[in-house]
Amino acid sequence: MRVSLFQNILTLLPPEVAHNLRMRLMRFVGRMPLGRWWMKQLYAPKQKELHTEVLGLSFRNPIGVAAGFDPDGDNLKNLGAMGFGFVELGSVMSRRHPGTPRPRLKRIRFKSSYLDKTGYPSLGLEHALSNVRKRHKHTKQLVIGCNISKITLTHPDDIAKEYLRVFRNMYQYVDFFVINIACSTSTKPFEPRTAEEIHAIIDPLFEFRRGQLDYRPVLLKISPDLTREELDTIIDILIETPLDGIEAVAGSSAMAKEQGCSTGGAVTGAMLIERAIDTVSYIAEKTEHNYPIIGSGGMMRPTDVKRMMEAGASLVALNTGLREHGMRMLKASVDELRNNPVTESTK
Ligand SMILES: Cc1cc2nc3c(=O)[nH]c(=O)nc-3n(C[C@H](O)[C@H](O)[C@H](O)COP(=O)(O)O)c2cc1C
């Protein structure tokens, strides 16, 4: 995959500075006359044959943007114009959350990976709402998911209420939800792992959904550090409750510890790929490919996207790969999937 000169310059900058610069530039170009048309010409895949139906929703292609890339939804219209199948907005938090003090995102040298200690900064629910309330022509075809995480310092008794508050307020404006119960990369990692802890968070969401006219699928985003036993618990929850699917995986806090990081944080990027694929294929096999899985973690090249789909993912969500290799990765991944289709027999 050819990387642009602009992308090469960005990789010389600290990763958070580079990303903020990209997102600001995207917003600036998007506001100019013909700006979005130009982004569409430059980045959007032309092929229509990757159109896919998952979760009862219609995706123009299975490749999306993972949470944390456009956390507050400020670039939804531009990412829509670029042709992504979906964007996972967020993590949306119930109120403004500054995250951990900078510098908090580091490249792990020679490993195409990040050490993420951002703590998931968010401008809060009201800001996200202002960006999703009105659908624009470029977001009409874009499926929008809302990822919800808890704020680092929330008291354990209030965690479920916090998820529910964001869920209720965003319900009518987005197409699906991802409930992130993986590590929040902050100094106080939060990873509920027992069935009881997970039920306490998702059951109130199902109860609220039961009273609504429109159905919004709910997925659980999980950590790559779960034991097989913990994964089996998640699979049981998937089968026994109205949960619609799983997103696997978030960044790895265990790998961050191996990197000598004792104060929270998670590894993202290339170092994650084998564990992410292993987790996706384990869930897919155990559930006989009957439930949608969003594959996330370590996809740095189009061939990684294909491997993730072969492992059993119905959709894939990119983050570090897009940051390090640029927005051309979408078109290159669509070409890869079109030229070497993932067939049932390769799954
Ligand atoms: C800077 C950064 C911020 C992130 N923020 C969030 C977030 O707010 N919520 C979330 O669920 N995941 C977040 N993630 C995790 C990603 O969505 C993704 O699951 C993880 O990075 C693995 O994918 P990747 O290897 O393609 O980056 C973030 C990742 C990075 C690198």
PDBQT file of the ligand as one rigid body, heavy atoms in Angstrom, charges set to zero:
ROOT
HETATM    1  C1  LIG A 401      -5.616   6.843  20.766  1.00  0.00    +0.000 C 
HETATM    2  C2  LIG A 401      -6.651   5.766  20.927  1.00  0.00    +0.000 A 
HETATM    3  C3  LIG A 401      -7.857   6.090  21.525  1.00  0.00    +0.000 A 
HETATM    4  C4  LIG A 401      -8.824   5.099  21.701  1.00  0.00    +0.000 A 
HETATM    5  N1  LIG A 401     -10.004   5.430  22.276  1.00  0.00    +0.000 NA
HETATM    6  C5  LIG A 401     -10.949   4.478  22.449  1.00  0.00    +0.000 A 
HETATM    7  C6  LIG A 401     -12.199   4.793  23.042  1.00  0.00    +0.000 A 
HETATM    8  O1  LIG A 401     -12.476   5.945  23.372  1.00  0.00    +0.000 OA
HETATM    9  N2  LIG A 401     -13.083   3.777  23.244  1.00  0.00    +0.000 N 
HETATM   10  C7  LIG A 401     -12.821   2.482  22.872  1.00  0.00    +0.000 A 
HETATM   11  O2  LIG A 401     -13.671   1.599  23.060  1.00  0.00    +0.000 OA
HETATM   12  N3  LIG A 401     -11.654   2.163  22.272  1.00  0.00    +0.000 NA
HETATM   13  C8  LIG A 401     -10.723   3.120  22.055  1.00  0.00    +0.000 A 
HETATM   14  N4  LIG A 401      -9.536   2.791  21.466  1.00  0.00    +0.000 N 
HETATM   15  C9  LIG A 401      -9.301   1.380  21.076  1.00  0.00    +0.000 C 
HETATM   16  C10 LIG A 401      -9.593   1.187  19.598  1.00  0.00    +0.000 C 
HETATM   17  O3  LIG A 401     -10.936   1.453  19.291  1.00  0.00    +0.000 OA
HETATM   18  C11 LIG A 401      -9.248  -0.238  19.145  1.00  0.00    +0.000 C 
HETATM   19  O4  LIG A 401     -10.160  -1.163  19.707  1.00  0.00    +0.000 OA
HETATM   20  C12 LIG A 401      -7.847  -0.643  19.545  1.00  0.00    +0.000 C 
HETATM   21  O5  LIG A 401      -6.978   0.435  19.350  1.00  0.00    +0.000 OA
HETATM   22  C13 LIG A 401      -7.356  -1.815  18.712  1.00  0.00    +0.000 C 
HETATM   23  O6  LIG A 401      -7.382  -1.516  17.345  1.00  0.00    +0.000 OA
HETATM   24  P1  LIG A 401      -6.089  -0.980  16.533  1.00  0.00    +0.000 P 
HETATM   25  O7  LIG A 401      -4.983  -1.919  16.821  1.00  0.00    +0.000 OA
HETATM   26  O8  LIG A 401      -6.535  -0.951  15.112  1.00  0.00    +0.000 OA
HETATM   27  O9  LIG A 401      -5.815   0.389  17.046  1.00  0.00    +0.000 OA
HETATM   28  C14 LIG A 401      -8.565   3.770  21.266  1.00  0.00    +0.000 A 
HETATM   29  C15 LIG A 401      -7.339   3.475  20.661  1.00  0.00    +0.000 A 
HETATM   30  C16 LIG A 401      -6.395   4.451  20.470  1.00  0.00    +0.000 A 
HETATM   31  C17 LIG A 401      -5.097   4.111  19.800  1.00  0.00    +0.000 C 
ENDROOT
TORSDOF 0
